Amino acid sequence: MNPPVLPPLLDLAGTAVFALTGALLAARLRQTFVTMAFFALVTGVGGGSLRDMLLGAPAFWLHDPWVAPVIFGTALVAWFTPRTWWENELLEWADAAGLAAFAVLGTAKALAYGVAPVPAAVLGVVTGCAGGVARDVIAGVPSIIMRPEIYVTAAALAAVLTVAGSLGGMPDAATWALAWVAGFGVRGAAIRWKLALPAYREAQD
C-alpha cells in the first residue's frame, strides 16, 4: 500500500521540541556537546522510531533530510545559550509540548495505516512517552512516568481526542490542533499546580 501522507512539519516540530528536552537535560548534567547532541537525537527520534517500527513503516527520520539538521541545530542552540535561559520549569514545558505532539501524530499515523481505534490510541501514547523515557533512562534520572504527577494521562487524552475527531469526521487539522491543545493543557496544568493521580495503597486487613 502507499504510505499515508501526513504533514511533515508536525513530525519535525515534535522532534525539535523533544530534542530540546534531551539537550537541556544534558546541559543540566554538564555533559559535553557530543553527549548533548546524542541526548537530543535519542529523545527526538525515540518515540517516532518505535512508532514506525511497530507500524512496519520506514523510519521517518531516515527519509526526511531535515530531521537530523534540526536535531543537531537544537543541540547547538542549547549549547551556546546561557543556562539561565533554560532554568525553572522550561524543560518540563518543552517536554509537555513534545508529548502532546507525538501522541497526536502517533495516533494519526496509526489510523492512517489502518490500525483499529483503540490500538491506535495506545500507540499514540507509546509514541508520546517513549522518547522521554529513553532520555531519562540513559541519563540515569528517575523517569517521568514513575512519578505520580499527570503525564501518561495527558498523552492518552490527546490520543483519544485524535481518534474521536477522526471517527467523527472532523477535519484533520482541527482534530490534531484540538487534541494537541488538550494534551498540552492537561500536562501544563499538572506542571503548574502539581496535579497527580492517586497512588496505589494496599488494602489493610
JOJOZI-V895564 format. One line per field, one symbol per residue. phi: phi as a letter, one per 40 degrees, with the letter a starting at -180 (. if undefined). burial: + if it has 16 or more other ideal C-beta (glycine too) atoms within 10 Angstrom, else -. A space follows every 10 residues. Layout:
phi: ???
burial: ???
This chain:
phi: .ccccbdccc ccccccccdc cccccccccf cccccccccc ccccbdcccc dccccgbcdd ccbbcccccc ccccccdccc bcdccbcgbc dcccccccdc cccccccccc cccgccdccc cccccccccc ccccdccccg bdcccccccc addccccccc ccccccccgc dddccccccc cccccccccc ccbfcacccc bcccc
burial: ---------+ ++++++++++ +++++++--- +-+-++++++ ++++++++++ ++-++-+--+ +--+--+--+ ++-++-++-- -----+---- ++++++++++ ++++++++++ +++-+-+--+ ++++++++++ ++++++-++- ---+----++ ++++++++++ +++-++---+ ----++-+++ -+++-+++-+ +---+----- -----
